[in-house]
Amino acid sequence: MKRFSVGLFLKVVVMIVGCGALIGFVTMGLWNWLVPELFHGPVINFWQALGLLILSKLLLGSFAKGGGAPWGEKRRQQWKEKMKEKMKHMSDDERAKWKENFSRCVGGRWNDLEEEEKKDSTPHSTENNNH
């Protein structure tokens, strides 16, 4: 089992903050360059730009699990199909080991794939239609 690395954690935090700041400044710059000139709108500051980004994320793609823009759905489905195909060719022991390692990395997302797999593999009951 790998040990938790404080250095790696700090690098990830710095990268996330740096990317957020970069995206915020780019948004602010584009807004302040285009909107006042084209639409006679207000000039915004960095925090307003971040707020605008968060608002657009909430309106166009949710932060909720499985949410997001519709164009990501195709990629998600392709990934699920690829994983189902990979799992078919594994032995039970390999599958259990792989699931354990994978669930440690992604947490609750794996449960969704398992539930979907169970739905696909269970035979659908037919109702008796007595007319």
N, C-alpha and C positions, 0 to 999 in steps of 0.2 A: 504494500500500500504506500502510495506516495505521501510524503510529508507536505504539510501546508507551508508554502513559501511566502513570507511576508514581503520579500522583494518583488516577487511576481505579482502579488496582490496590489502593491503600491504602483507598479508599472501599469497594471490594468486600470486602476483608478485614475492615474495621470492621463492615460490615453483617452479614457471616456470623457474626462473633464476637458481635455484639449480638443477633442473632436466636437464636443458640445459648444465650446467657445468659438471654434472655427466656423461651425455651421451658423451660430448666432451672429457672428460678425459678417459673414457672407450675406445672410438674410437682411441684416441691418443695412449693409452697403447697397445691396440691390434695391431694397425698398426706398432708401433715401436718394438713390440715383434716378429711379424710374417714376415712382408715385408722385412726388411733388412736381416733377416736370410735366408728366403726362396728364395727371388728374387733379393737380393743384391740391394734393393731399398733404397730411402732416409729415414732418420728419420724426422718426422714432429713434429711441435709444436702444442700447444692447438688451436690456431687460424686457423691453416691449417686443423686441424681435424674438427673444426666447419664448415669451408668452404667446406670440403669434404662431410660432412653430408648434407649441403644445396645443393650442386651440385647433390648428389645422390637423394635427394628429388625432385629436378627439373627434373632429367632424368627419374626416376622410378615412380614418382607420383607427380602430379602438386599441387601447393598451391592454384590453382584456385578453385572456388566453384564447388563442385561435383567431383573434381579431386581426384586422389589418386590411390593407387594400386588396381588392379582388384579383389583381394580377399576380399576387403571390400564391393564390390557391392552386394554380396549375402546377407550380413547382412543388408545393406541399404534397399534392396527389402523386406526382411522379416519384417523389422520395418514398412515400408510403408503399407504392407498388414495388419499387426496387427492394425495399426492406422485406416485404412479404415474400418476394421471390427468393431472396437470400436465406430467409428463415426456413423455407421449404427444404432446402438442401442440407440442413444441419441436423446432427443427431440431437437427441433430447438433452444430453449432457452439455454439448456445445451451445445449444440454444439457451439453456438455463444460465450458463456462465456468461454468455454474451448479454442476456437481458439484465443480469446483475450489474455488470460493468456499465452498460448503457444507462440504466436507471439511475446509477450513481452520478452520471454526468448531466442528464436532462431532467431528472426528477419526475414530476407528474405527467409530462407529455407522453411518456411511454405507456401509461395506463390507458390513454385515449386510443393508441394504436392497438393495444391488446383487446380492448372492448370492441373495437371495430372488427378485429380479426375474428373474435368469437361470434359476432353477429353474422359475418360472412360464412363461417363454417357451420353454424347451426341450421339444420333443415327447417324450412318454413312449414308450419302446420297448415293443412288445408282444412277449411271449414266445410262441414257437411251442409249441402244446400238441399234441404227437403222442401220441395215445392208441392 
